[in-house]
Amino acid sequence: MALPTPNLDDRHFQDLVDDAKRLVQRRCPEWTDHNVSDPGVTLIETFAYMADQLIYRLNRVPDRLHVKFLDLIGVRMFPPAPARARVTFWLSAHATAELVVPAGTRVGTPRTETVESTVFTTEDDLVAVPCSLVAAHTRAAGGELVEHRFSAALTTRFAAFSEVPGADDELLLALDAAAPDCAVEVVFDGRVEGIGVDPDHPPLVWEALTPGGWAPCAVLRDGTGGLNTSGSVVLELPAEHRPALLGGTRAGWLRARVVDPEDGRPPYTASPVVEGLAVATVGVSGTALHADLVVDEALGEAEGVAGQVFRLGSAPVLAGAVEVVLEVGGADGWQPWKRVDDFAESGEGDPHFVLDACAGEVLLGPVLRLPDGTTRQHGAVPERGAPVRVRRYAVGGGAGGNVAAGAISTLKSSVPFVAAVTNARSAQGGVEGETLEQARTRGALMLRTRGRAVTTEDYEVLARQAVPELSRVRCLAAGEAGVAAGAVKVLVVPAAAERDGVVDFADLVPDEAVLVRLAEHLDRVRPAGTSVLVEPPRYRGVTVVARVVALPRAKADRVREDALSALRRYLSPLPGGGPGGAGWPFGRSVRAGELHAVLQRVTGVDQVEDIRLFSANPVTGERGAERDRVDLEANSLVFSFDHQVRVDPR
């Protein structure tokens, strides 16, 4: 999008006249005739007209020249980035035939009286593949497979693991078909034998066999407590699940594998006894975008001239959502054109176009006049009258799509045999579009870096440009927080779901694919001999225990919730948190004194009687000793954990 031109002074003729008349009333109260017939008012209007002309010219000098210069060097504002959520479509019955949830299926959060629904759209066709159990196998750690084959149901009992289960004991299930991206229900019937196992944290993992080896399955629901009671386990199989040959049987393979228990949790003391097993497909999972997809939009007809501009029906077009494909009709049907960043390398016959995502404009190649008087065409020109269309693009996005786990529960599109939809994990990656001030700052840095990373600021700018779905980026130079000589460390914080300051700790860990993509990009722009490490920051948990006195007639429950929300927002690593509103600064210590001021500003709080500060482990929940401040290293951010506020009446 061409950068908007700011006004240094937005007053116009009538504003100046009104301002002058107000000054007259204060400075010269004896002047009472303010009608247009008064000679003094005539003079005011004359001077206002002259000042209006000066303001008009002023608004077109410094900032306008600055912004136009940014346009010349190719700085365009970044459009919003959409949040992505992993959604599961639940079938109304076990799948008996393939069921397709088509691309473009719309789902969303429930609409309320005060909040509109946040709508997501599936990117691709999702196929629910029916599957059933063919055979079960058991294998002790390092031992041989023992097969338990059956036709409709098991008729004999067998132990799922060794007599005293140990790490890497396995229960393997052979399915008649692989079911990639499907939600599969394993129905288990057996006796309770694994005495002592914590049913919420059993020492058991579920995995599926892929061409790359055994890959973990997400456990969406476990009603067996780790195969410790009859019930069902619902698994989300990885996208790479394929049929494989194992023990002479070609099948889609799943396994339950015993692992070492977590610290302080009990192991299996005896093997679960299997009396019955069944497997069926109950759903299908895929990625949904916080966006609306526009499909096969006609843009009009080509005029047969260079530099033609077509305007899309909706804008801005989302960054990194779907590939935008332009098609031009002709005698041979629709021909796709390739999107490029600019026309510098485009030849006369190259079917290229440039997309201005923020403005929602499709630009075709221009013709340039050379110093010798000849012209050069950059990019092909469609024939006059040729129809032009865009196959697909996405609009919407923004930080509002970072919804919490379980928030997506409404089907906006009707899909046969689909009963419900859920998201087991929160949506991530939604980022607002770039502001004018951010674009101006980035333009100055881009002019200095010229696409190469030298300083830490260069790495941060280029990282945000390559992966716009990140909410924060911080680069540490050699010597900071243990960074070795000749290396830099880039710390990234994903855009995560946040409600009243509550953030799931797991959502602050960026996706592995994002880290790889960013590392590959920075590897191309780094100086020779410099190594680049991309990783998330270290998070230091902080717990605040406070006691406040409420104002008369203030509701204690409301004051408590507002106080907790204020603490969580202030101690948030995401944008909106911290003393400056840009997220808690890297390496900045947390002091009890500043939290006193945060609570004092809460509506309904009369006095803050006591504040205690503790370090905490957000993974284990352990709380450290009380302290006046919690120090953070340069590669660390704060994480709010389990604050407690007591509200006393006045």
C-alpha positions as CSV (number, residue, x, y, z in Angstrom):
1,M,0.0,0.0,0.0
2,A,1.3,3.5,-0.9
3,L,2.0,5.1,2.5
4,P,-0.7,7.7,3.4
5,T,0.5,11.3,3.6
6,P,0.1,12.7,7.1
7,N,-1.1,16.3,7.8
8,L,1.2,18.4,10.0
9,D,-1.8,20.7,10.7
10,D,-5.3,19.5,9.9
11,R,-7.1,22.9,10.4
12,H,-9.0,24.4,7.6
13,F,-10.4,27.9,6.8
14,Q,-13.5,27.6,9.0
15,D,-11.5,26.2,11.9
16,L,-9.2,29.2,11.8
17,V,-12.1,31.6,11.7
18,D,-13.8,29.9,14.7
19,D,-10.5,29.9,16.7
20,A,-10.1,33.6,16.1
21,K,-13.6,34.4,17.2
22,R,-13.2,32.4,20.4
23,L,-10.0,34.4,21.1
24,V,-11.9,37.7,20.5
25,Q,-14.5,36.7,23.1
26,R,-11.8,36.2,25.7
27,R,-9.4,39.0,24.8
28,C,-11.8,41.7,23.6
29,P,-15.2,41.1,25.2
30,E,-16.5,44.5,24.1
31,W,-16.4,43.3,20.5
32,T,-19.9,41.8,20.3
33,D,-20.7,41.9,16.6
34,H,-19.4,38.7,15.0
35,N,-21.5,38.7,11.9
36,V,-19.9,38.5,8.5
37,S,-20.9,42.1,7.8
38,D,-18.6,43.4,10.5
39,P,-15.3,44.8,9.1
40,G,-13.3,43.0,11.9
41,V,-14.8,39.7,10.9
42,T,-13.8,40.4,7.3
43,L,-10.2,40.9,8.4
44,I,-10.3,37.7,10.4
45,E,-11.6,35.8,7.3
46,T,-8.9,37.4,5.2
47,F,-6.1,36.3,7.5
48,A,-7.7,32.8,7.9
49,Y,-7.7,32.4,4.1
50,M,-4.0,33.3,3.9
51,A,-3.2,31.0,6.8
52,D,-5.2,28.2,5.2
53,Q,-3.0,28.5,2.1
54,L,0.2,28.4,4.2
55,I,-1.0,25.2,6.0
56,Y,-1.9,23.6,2.7
57,R,1.7,24.1,1.5
58,L,3.2,23.2,4.9
59,N,1.4,19.8,4.8
60,R,3.1,19.0,1.6
61,V,6.7,19.7,2.5
62,P,8.7,17.7,5.1
63,D,6.7,14.6,6.0
64,R,5.2,14.3,2.5
65,L,8.7,14.3,1.0
66,H,9.8,11.7,3.6
67,V,6.9,9.4,2.8
68,K,7.3,9.8,-0.9
69,F,11.0,8.9,-0.6
70,L,10.0,5.7,1.2
71,D,7.7,4.9,-1.7
72,L,10.6,5.3,-4.1
73,I,12.8,2.9,-2.2
74,G,10.0,0.3,-2.2
75,V,8.8,0.5,1.4
76,R,5.2,-0.6,1.6
77,M,3.2,-1.2,4.8
78,F,2.9,-4.8,5.9
79,P,-0.7,-6.1,5.8
80,P,-2.2,-8.0,8.8
81,A,-1.2,-11.7,9.3
82,P,-3.9,-14.3,10.1
83,A,-4.0,-16.5,13.1
84,R,-4.0,-20.2,12.4
85,A,-5.8,-22.8,14.5
86,R,-5.8,-26.6,14.4
87,V,-9.5,-27.5,14.3
88,T,-11.1,-30.9,14.5
89,F,-14.4,-31.7,12.8
90,W,-16.3,-34.4,14.8
91,L,-18.4,-36.8,12.8
92,S,-22.0,-37.7,13.8
93,A,-21.1,-41.4,13.6
94,H,-18.0,-43.6,13.0
95,A,-16.8,-43.2,9.4
96,T,-17.7,-46.0,7.1
97,A,-16.6,-44.2,3.9
98,E,-14.3,-41.3,3.0
99,L,-15.8,-38.0,4.0
100,V,-14.5,-34.7,2.7
101,V,-14.7,-31.4,4.5
102,P,-14.1,-29.0,1.6
103,A,-11.6,-26.1,1.6
104,G,-13.3,-22.9,2.5
105,T,-15.5,-24.4,5.3
106,R,-16.2,-21.6,7.8
107,V,-16.1,-22.1,11.6
108,G,-16.0,-19.7,14.4
109,T,-16.4,-18.7,18.0
110,P,-19.9,-18.3,19.4
111,R,-21.5,-14.9,18.8
112,T,-22.8,-13.1,21.9
113,E,-24.8,-9.9,22.6
114,T,-21.6,-7.9,22.9
115,V,-19.0,-9.8,20.9
116,E,-19.1,-10.7,17.2
117,S,-18.0,-14.2,16.2
118,T,-14.4,-14.7,15.2
119,V,-14.5,-16.6,11.9
120,F,-12.0,-19.1,10.6
121,T,-11.8,-20.8,7.2
122,T,-10.2,-24.1,6.3
123,E,-7.3,-23.9,3.9
124,D,-7.5,-27.3,2.2
125,D,-9.9,-30.3,1.7
126,L,-9.9,-32.5,4.8
127,V,-10.5,-36.2,4.2
128,A,-11.8,-38.4,7.0
129,V,-10.5,-41.9,6.2
130,P,-12.4,-44.9,7.7
131,C,-10.2,-47.4,9.6
132,S,-10.7,-50.4,11.8
133,L,-8.5,-52.7,13.8
134,V,-7.0,-55.8,12.1
135,A,-4.7,-57.1,14.7
136,A,-3.0,-56.2,18.0
137,H,0.7,-56.9,18.9
138,T,2.7,-56.7,22.0
139,R,6.4,-56.3,22.4
140,A,8.5,-56.1,25.5
141,A,11.4,-53.7,25.4
142,G,14.0,-55.1,23.1
143,G,11.9,-58.3,22.5
144,E,10.0,-59.8,19.6
145,L,6.5,-59.0,18.3
146,V,3.6,-61.2,19.7
147,E,0.6,-61.1,17.5
148,H,-3.0,-61.2,18.7
149,R,-5.1,-61.5,15.5
150,F,-8.9,-61.5,15.4
151,S,-11.8,-60.9,13.1
152,A,-14.5,-58.9,14.7
153,A,-13.5,-58.7,18.4
154,L,-10.9,-60.1,20.7
155,T,-11.9,-63.4,22.3
156,T,-8.8,-64.0,24.5
157,R,-7.3,-61.8,27.2
158,F,-3.7,-60.8,27.0
159,A,-1.4,-58.4,28.9
160,A,-0.7,-55.1,27.1
161,F,2.9,-54.9,28.5
162,S,5.4,-57.0,30.5
163,E,4.3,-58.4,33.8
164,V,6.0,-55.4,35.4
165,P,5.9,-52.8,32.7
166,G,9.1,-51.0,31.9
167,A,10.2,-48.2,29.5
168,D,9.7,-49.0,25.8
169,D,7.2,-51.8,26.4
170,E,4.7,-51.5,23.5
171,L,1.1,-52.3,22.6
172,L,0.9,-52.0,18.8
173,L,-2.4,-51.7,16.8
174,A,-2.5,-52.6,13.1
175,L,-5.2,-50.7,11.2
176,D,-6.6,-51.7,7.8
177,A,-5.9,-48.2,6.5
178,A,-3.7,-45.2,7.4
179,A,-5.6,-42.2,8.6
180,P,-3.5,-39.1,8.3
181,D,-4.9,-36.0,10.1
182,C,-7.8,-38.0,11.4
183,A,-9.2,-38.2,14.9
184,V,-9.2,-41.9,15.7
185,E,-11.0,-43.5,18.7
186,V,-9.4,-46.5,20.4
187,V,-12.0,-48.3,22.5
188,F,-10.4,-50.3,25.3
189,D,-12.0,-52.9,27.4
190,G,-9.9,-54.3,30.2
191,R,-9.2,-54.9,33.9
192,V,-7.7,-52.4,36.3
193,E,-4.2,-53.7,36.9
194,G,-1.9,-50.6,36.7
195,I,-2.3,-49.8,40.4
196,G,-0.7,-46.5,41.5
197,V,-0.5,-44.8,38.1
198,D,-1.7,-41.2,38.0
199,P,-4.6,-41.3,35.5
200,D,-4.0,-37.7,34.6
201,H,-0.3,-38.2,33.9
202,P,0.2,-41.9,33.0
203,P,3.7,-42.9,31.9
204,L,2.4,-43.7,28.4
205,V,2.7,-42.1,25.0
206,W,0.8,-42.8,21.8
207,E,2.6,-42.8,18.5
208,A,1.9,-43.5,14.8
209,L,4.3,-45.0,12.3
210,T,5.3,-42.7,9.4
211,P,8.0,-42.9,6.7
212,G,10.3,-41.0,9.0
213,G,9.7,-43.3,12.0
214,W,7.4,-43.2,15.0
215,A,5.8,-39.8,15.4
216,P,3.8,-38.6,18.4
217,C,0.0,-38.5,18.3
218,A,-1.9,-35.7,20.1
219,V,-4.2,-37.2,22.8
220,L,-7.4,-35.3,22.5
221,R,-9.2,-37.3,25.1
222,D,-8.2,-40.2,27.4
223,G,-11.0,-41.9,29.3
224,T,-8.9,-44.9,30.3
225,G,-6.4,-43.2,32.6
226,G,-3.5,-44.7,30.7
227,L,-5.2,-48.0,29.8
228,N,-6.1,-48.4,33.4
229,T,-9.8,-48.7,33.1
230,S,-12.3,-49.5,30.3
231,G,-13.0,-46.5,28.1
232,S,-11.8,-44.8,25.0
233,V,-8.8,-42.8,23.9
234,V,-9.2,-40.3,21.0
235,L,-6.0,-39.6,19.1
236,E,-5.1,-37.0,16.4
237,L,-2.9,-38.9,13.9
238,P,0.0,-37.0,12.2
239,A,-0.3,-35.9,8.6
240,E,2.5,-38.2,7.6
241,H,0.8,-41.4,8.7
242,R,1.2,-44.0,6.0
243,P,0.8,-47.8,5.6
244,A,4.0,-49.6,6.6
245,L,5.3,-53.2,6.8
246,L,6.0,-54.3,10.4
247,G,6.4,-57.9,11.5
248,G,5.2,-59.2,8.1
249,T,2.0,-57.2,8.3
250,R,1.3,-54.1,6.1
251,A,-1.0,-51.8,7.9
252,G,-1.4,-48.3,9.4
253,W,0.3,-48.7,12.7
254,L,-0.3,-47.1,16.1
255,R,1.3,-47.9,19.4
256,A,1.0,-47.2,23.1
257,R,4.6,-47.1,24.5
258,V,5.5,-47.1,28.2
259,V,7.9,-44.3,29.2
260,D,9.7,-43.4,32.4
261,P,7.3,-41.5,34.7
262,E,7.7,-37.8,35.4
263,D,9.5,-36.8,38.5
264,G,7.5,-37.7,41.6
265,R,4.8,-39.7,39.7
266,P,4.3,-43.5,40.1
267,P,5.1,-46.1,37.4
268,Y,3.0,-49.0,36.4
269,T,3.2,-51.8,38.9
270,A,1.4,-54.4,36.7
271,S,0.3,-54.6,33.1
272,P,-3.2,-53.6,32.0
273,V,-5.1,-56.7,30.8
274,V,-6.7,-56.3,27.4
275,E,-10.2,-57.9,27.1
276,G,-11.4,-56.0,24.0
277,L,-10.2,-53.5,21.5
278,A,-11.8,-51.5,18.6
279,V,-10.7,-48.6,16.5
280,A,-12.7,-46.2,14.4
281,T,-12.4,-42.8,12.7
282,V,-14.5,-40.2,14.6
283,G,-13.2,-36.9,13.1
284,V,-10.7,-35.1,10.9
285,S,-8.3,-32.3,11.7
286,G,-6.8,-29.5,9.7
287,T,-5.6,-25.9,9.7
288,A,-8.1,-23.0,9.6
289,L,-7.2,-19.4,9.0
290,H,-8.7,-16.4,10.7
291,A,-9.7,-15.1,7.2
292,D,-12.4,-15.0,4.6
293,L,-11.4,-16.6,1.3
294,V,-12.4,-14.9,-1.9
295,V,-12.5,-17.3,-4.9
296,D,-12.6,-16.6,-8.7
297,E,-13.0,-12.8,-8.5
298,A,-13.3,-11.2,-11.9
299,L,-11.2,-8.0,-12.0
300,G,-12.3,-6.8,-15.5
301,E,-10.8,-6.7,-18.9
302,A,-7.3,-5.8,-20.0
303,E,-6.9,-2.5,-21.9
304,G,-3.8,-3.7,-23.7
305,V,-1.6,-1.0,-22.3
306,A,1.4,-1.2,-19.9
307,G,1.1,-0.4,-16.2
308,Q,-2.6,-1.2,-15.8
309,V,-3.9,-1.4,-12.3
310,F,-6.8,-3.7,-11.1
311,R,-8.4,-3.2,-7.8
312,L,-9.5,-6.2,-5.7
313,G,-13.0,-6.3,-4.2
314,S,-11.6,-6.6,-0.6
315,A,-8.5,-5.3,1.1
316,P,-6.1,-5.7,2.7
317,V,-4.9,-9.1,1.4
318,L,-3.4,-11.2,4.2
319,A,0.3,-11.8,4.4
320,G,1.3,-15.5,4.3
321,A,-2.2,-16.8,4.0
322,V,-2.8,-18.3,0.6
323,E,-1.0,-17.9,-2.7
324,V,-2.5,-15.2,-4.8
325,V,-2.8,-16.4,-8.4
326,L,-3.7,-14.0,-11.3
327,E,-5.2,-15.6,-14.4
328,V,-5.7,-14.0,-17.8
329,G,-8.1,-15.5,-20.3
330,G,-7.2,-16.2,-23.9
331,A,-7.6,-18.6,-26.8
332,D,-5.9,-21.3,-24.8
333,G,-8.0,-20.8,-21.7
334,W,-7.0,-19.3,-18.4
335,Q,-3.2,-18.7,-18.1
336,P,-1.7,-18.2,-14.6
337,W,0.6,-15.2,-14.0
338,K,3.4,-15.2,-11.5
339,R,3.5,-12.8,-8.5
340,V,6.9,-11.0,-8.1
341,D,8.1,-8.4,-5.6
342,D,9.0,-5.9,-8.3
343,F,9.5,-5.8,-12.1
344,A,13.2,-5.1,-12.0
345,E,14.1,-8.6,-13.4
346,S,10.9,-9.0,-15.6
347,G,11.4,-9.2,-19.3
348,E,9.0,-8.0,-22.0
349,G,7.1,-11.3,-22.3
350,D,7.2,-12.4,-18.7
351,P,3.7,-12.9,-17.3
352,H,4.4,-11.2,-14.0
353,F,2.3,-9.0,-11.6
354,V,2.9,-7.1,-8.4
355,L,0.4,-7.2,-5.5
356,D,-0.1,-4.2,-3.2
357,A,-1.5,-6.2,-0.4
358,C,-2.6,-3.3,1.8
359,A,-4.2,-1.3,-1.0
360,G,-5.7,-4.4,-2.6
361,E,-4.3,-3.6,-6.0
362,V,-2.9,-5.8,-8.8
363,L,-0.2,-4.0,-10.9
364,L,0.9,-5.1,-14.3
365,G,4.3,-4.3,-15.7
366,P,5.2,-0.7,-16.7
367,V,7.1,0.6,-19.8
368,L,10.1,2.8,-19.0
369,R,11.8,5.3,-21.3
370,L,15.6,5.0,-21.4
371,P,18.1,7.8,-21.8
372,D,18.6,7.2,-25.5
373,G,14.9,7.7,-26.1
374,T,14.0,4.0,-26.5
375,T,11.6,2.2,-24.2
376,R,11.8,-1.1,-22.3
377,Q,8.8,-3.1,-21.2
378,H,9.0,-4.9,-17.8
379,G,6.5,-7.7,-17.7
380,A,3.9,-8.9,-20.3
381,V,0.9,-6.9,-21.3
382,P,-2.4,-8.8,-21.8
383,E,-4.2,-8.5,-25.0
384,R,-6.9,-5.8,-25.2
385,G,-10.2,-7.2,-24.0
386,A,-8.7,-10.3,-22.3
387,P,-10.6,-11.1,-19.1
388,V,-8.6,-11.0,-15.9
389,R,-9.4,-12.8,-12.6
390,V,-7.9,-13.8,-9.3
391,R,-8.3,-17.4,-8.4
392,R,-8.1,-17.0,-4.6
393,Y,-7.0,-14.6,-1.9
394,A,-7.7,-14.1,1.8
395,V,-8.8,-11.0,3.7
396,G,-9.3,-10.4,7.5
397,G,-6.6,-11.5,10.0
398,G,-5.2,-9.5,12.9
399,A,-4.5,-10.1,16.6
400,G,-8.2,-10.8,17.2
401,G,-7.8,-14.3,15.7
402,N,-5.5,-15.5,18.6
403,V,-8.4,-17.2,20.3
404,A,-7.9,-19.6,23.2
405,A,-8.2,-23.4,23.1
406,G,-11.8,-24.6,22.9
407,A,-13.1,-21.2,21.7
408,I,-13.9,-22.4,18.2
409,S,-17.1,-24.3,18.5
410,T,-19.6,-23.1,15.9
411,L,-20.0,-24.4,12.4
412,K,-20.7,-21.6,10.0
413,S,-20.9,-23.9,7.0
414,S,-23.1,-26.9,6.7
415,V,-21.1,-30.1,6.1
416,P,-22.9,-33.5,5.8
417,F,-22.2,-36.0,8.7
418,V,-20.3,-33.4,10.7
419,A,-21.8,-32.8,14.1
420,A,-19.4,-30.4,15.8
421,V,-16.0,-28.6,15.6
422,T,-13.4,-27.8,18.3
423,N,-9.9,-26.5,18.6
424,A,-7.8,-28.4,21.1
425,R,-5.0,-25.8,21.0
426,S,-5.2,-22.0,20.9
427,A,-4.8,-20.1,17.6
428,Q,-1.5,-18.4,16.9
429,G,0.1,-16.0,14.5
430,G,-2.5,-13.2,14.2
431,V,-0.7,-9.8,14.0
432,E,-2.1,-6.4,13.2
433,G,-1.0,-4.6,10.0
434,E,1.9,-2.2,10.2
435,T,1.3,1.4,11.2
436,L,2.6,4.4,9.3
437,E,5.1,5.2,12.1
438,Q,6.4,1.6,12.1
439,A,6.8,1.8,8.3
440,R,8.8,5.0,8.5
441,T,11.2,3.5,11.1
442,R,11.6,0.3,9.1
443,G,12.3,2.4,5.9
444,A,15.2,4.1,7.5
445,L,16.7,0.8,8.6
446,M,16.1,-0.9,5.3
447,L,18.0,1.9,3.5
448,R,20.9,1.3,5.8
449,T,20.9,-2.5,5.7
450,R,20.0,-3.0,2.0
451,G,18.8,-6.5,2.7
452,R,21.9,-7.5,4.7
453,A,22.2,-8.1,8.4
454,V,25.1,-6.5,10.2
455,T,23.8,-5.0,13.5
456,T,21.3,-6.5,15.9
457,E,18.7,-4.1,14.7
458,D,19.2,-5.4,11.1
459,Y,18.5,-8.9,12.2
460,E,15.3,-7.8,14.0
461,V,14.0,-5.9,11.1
462,L,14.7,-8.6,8.6
463,A,13.2,-11.3,10.9
464,R,10.0,-9.3,11.2
465,Q,9.9,-8.8,7.4
466,A,10.4,-12.6,6.7
467,V,8.0,-13.9,9.4
468,P,5.3,-11.3,10.0
469,E,3.3,-13.6,12.3
470,L,5.8,-13.1,15.1
471,S,4.8,-10.7,17.8
472,R,8.3,-9.8,19.1
473,V,11.9,-10.3,17.9
474,R,15.0,-9.6,19.9
475,C,18.6,-10.1,18.7
476,L,21.5,-10.6,21.1
477,A,25.1,-9.9,20.0
478,A,28.2,-11.8,21.0
479,G,28.9,-11.5,24.7
480,E,25.3,-11.0,25.8
481,A,23.7,-13.8,27.8
482,G,26.4,-16.3,26.9
483,V,26.3,-15.8,23.1
484,A,29.6,-17.0,21.7
485,A,32.0,-14.8,19.7
486,G,31.1,-14.7,16.0
487,A,27.5,-15.5,16.6
488,V,24.2,-13.8,17.2
489,K,21.1,-15.2,18.9
490,V,17.6,-14.2,17.6
491,L,14.8,-14.6,20.2
492,V,11.3,-14.8,18.9
493,V,7.9,-14.6,20.6
494,P,4.9,-15.9,18.6
495,A,1.6,-14.1,18.5
496,A,-0.4,-16.0,21.1
497,A,-3.9,-16.0,22.5
498,E,-4.4,-13.7,25.5
499,R,-7.6,-13.1,27.4
500,D,-7.5,-10.7,30.3
501,G,-3.7,-11.2,30.4
502,V,-4.0,-15.0,30.7
503,V,-1.6,-16.8,28.3
504,D,-1.0,-20.5,28.0
505,F,2.7,-21.1,28.6
506,A,2.8,-23.7,25.7
507,D,1.5,-21.0,23.3
508,L,4.7,-19.0,23.9
509,V,6.8,-21.7,22.2
510,P,7.0,-20.9,18.5
511,D,6.3,-23.7,16.0
512,E,9.3,-25.6,14.8
513,A,8.5,-24.8,11.2
514,V,8.6,-21.1,11.9
515,L,12.0,-21.3,13.6
516,V,13.4,-23.2,10.6
517,R,11.9,-20.8,8.1
518,L,13.4,-17.8,9.9
519,A,16.7,-19.5,10.4
520,E,17.0,-20.2,6.7
521,H,16.1,-16.6,5.8
522,L,18.7,-15.1,8.2
523,D,21.3,-17.5,7.0
524,R,21.0,-16.0,3.6
525,V,21.5,-12.4,4.8
526,R,24.1,-12.9,7.5
527,P,27.8,-11.9,7.0
528,A,30.2,-14.6,6.1
529,G,31.6,-16.3,9.2
530,T,28.7,-15.3,11.5
531,S,26.5,-18.1,12.9
532,V,22.8,-17.4,13.7
533,L,20.8,-19.2,16.4
534,V,17.0,-18.8,16.4
535,E,15.1,-19.9,19.5
536,P,12.4,-18.7,21.9
537,P,13.5,-16.7,25.0
538,R,13.8,-18.1,28.5
539,Y,10.7,-17.4,30.6
540,R,11.0,-16.6,34.3
541,G,7.8,-17.2,36.2
542,V,6.7,-14.6,38.7
543,T,4.0,-14.9,41.3
544,V,2.5,-11.9,43.0
545,V,0.7,-12.3,46.4
546,A,-1.0,-9.1,47.4
547,R,-3.5,-7.7,49.9
548,V,-5.6,-4.7,49.0
549,V,-8.4,-2.7,50.7
550,A,-11.5,-2.0,48.7
551,L,-13.4,1.3,48.6
552,P,-16.8,1.4,50.2
553,R,-19.6,-0.3,48.2
554,A,-17.0,-1.8,45.8
555,K,-17.6,-5.5,45.1
556,A,-14.8,-7.6,46.4
557,D,-15.0,-10.2,43.7
558,R,-14.9,-7.6,40.9
559,V,-12.0,-5.8,42.5
560,R,-10.1,-9.1,42.8
561,E,-10.6,-10.0,39.2
562,D,-9.6,-6.6,38.0
563,A,-6.5,-6.7,40.2
564,L,-5.5,-10.1,38.8
565,S,-6.1,-9.0,35.3
566,A,-4.0,-5.8,35.8
567,L,-1.1,-7.9,37.1
568,R,-1.3,-10.4,34.3
569,R,-1.4,-7.7,31.7
570,Y,1.4,-5.7,33.2
571,L,3.7,-8.8,33.5
572,S,2.9,-10.0,30.0
573,P,5.6,-10.7,27.4
574,L,3.2,-10.0,24.6
575,P,2.5,-6.6,23.1
576,G,0.2,-4.6,25.4
577,G,2.1,-5.7,28.5
578,G,5.0,-4.1,30.3
579,P,5.6,-0.5,31.4
580,G,5.7,0.8,27.9
581,G,2.9,-1.3,26.4
582,A,5.2,-3.2,24.0
583,G,5.5,-6.3,26.1
584,W,7.8,-6.8,29.1
585,P,11.3,-5.7,28.1
586,F,13.9,-8.4,27.7
587,G,16.2,-8.6,30.7
588,R,14.2,-6.1,32.8
589,S,13.9,-6.9,36.5
590,V,10.5,-7.1,38.2
591,R,10.3,-5.0,41.4
592,A,7.6,-5.1,44.0
593,G,7.4,-1.3,44.1
594,E,6.1,-0.9,40.5
595,L,3.5,-3.6,41.1
596,H,2.2,-1.5,44.0
597,A,1.5,1.3,41.6
598,V,-0.2,-1.1,39.2
599,L,-2.6,-2.3,41.9
600,Q,-3.2,1.2,43.2
601,R,-4.6,2.2,39.7
602,V,-7.2,-0.6,39.8
603,T,-10.8,0.7,40.0
604,G,-12.2,0.0,43.5
605,V,-8.9,-0.2,45.3
606,D,-8.5,2.2,48.1
607,Q,-5.1,1.0,49.5
608,V,-2.5,-1.6,48.7
609,E,-1.6,-3.0,52.1
610,D,1.0,-5.7,51.1
611,I,2.8,-7.1,48.1
612,R,5.0,-10.1,48.1
613,L,7.0,-11.3,45.1
614,F,8.1,-14.9,44.3
615,S,9.9,-16.5,41.5
616,A,8.0,-19.6,40.1
617,N,8.4,-22.4,37.7
618,P,5.5,-22.3,35.2
619,V,6.0,-25.9,34.2
620,T,6.2,-27.6,37.6
621,G,4.3,-25.0,39.5
622,E,7.0,-24.7,42.2
623,R,7.3,-21.4,44.0
624,G,10.6,-20.0,45.1
625,A,11.5,-17.8,48.1
626,E,10.1,-14.4,48.6
627,R,12.2,-11.5,47.3
628,D,12.0,-7.8,46.7
629,R,12.8,-8.2,43.0
630,V,13.2,-10.9,40.4
631,D,16.2,-10.4,38.1
632,L,16.1,-11.5,34.4
633,E,18.9,-12.2,32.1
634,A,19.2,-10.5,28.7
635,N,17.6,-13.5,27.0
636,S,14.7,-13.8,29.4
637,L,11.1,-12.5,29.7
638,V,8.7,-12.6,32.5
639,F,5.7,-14.9,32.7
640,S,2.7,-14.3,35.0
641,F,2.0,-17.4,37.1
642,D,-0.7,-18.0,39.6
643,H,-1.1,-14.5,41.2
644,Q,-3.1,-14.2,44.4
645,V,-5.0,-11.1,45.5
646,R,-6.9,-10.8,48.8
647,V,-9.4,-8.0,49.1
648,D,-10.3,-6.7,52.5
649,P,-13.3,-4.3,53.2
650,R,-12.5,-0.8,54.4
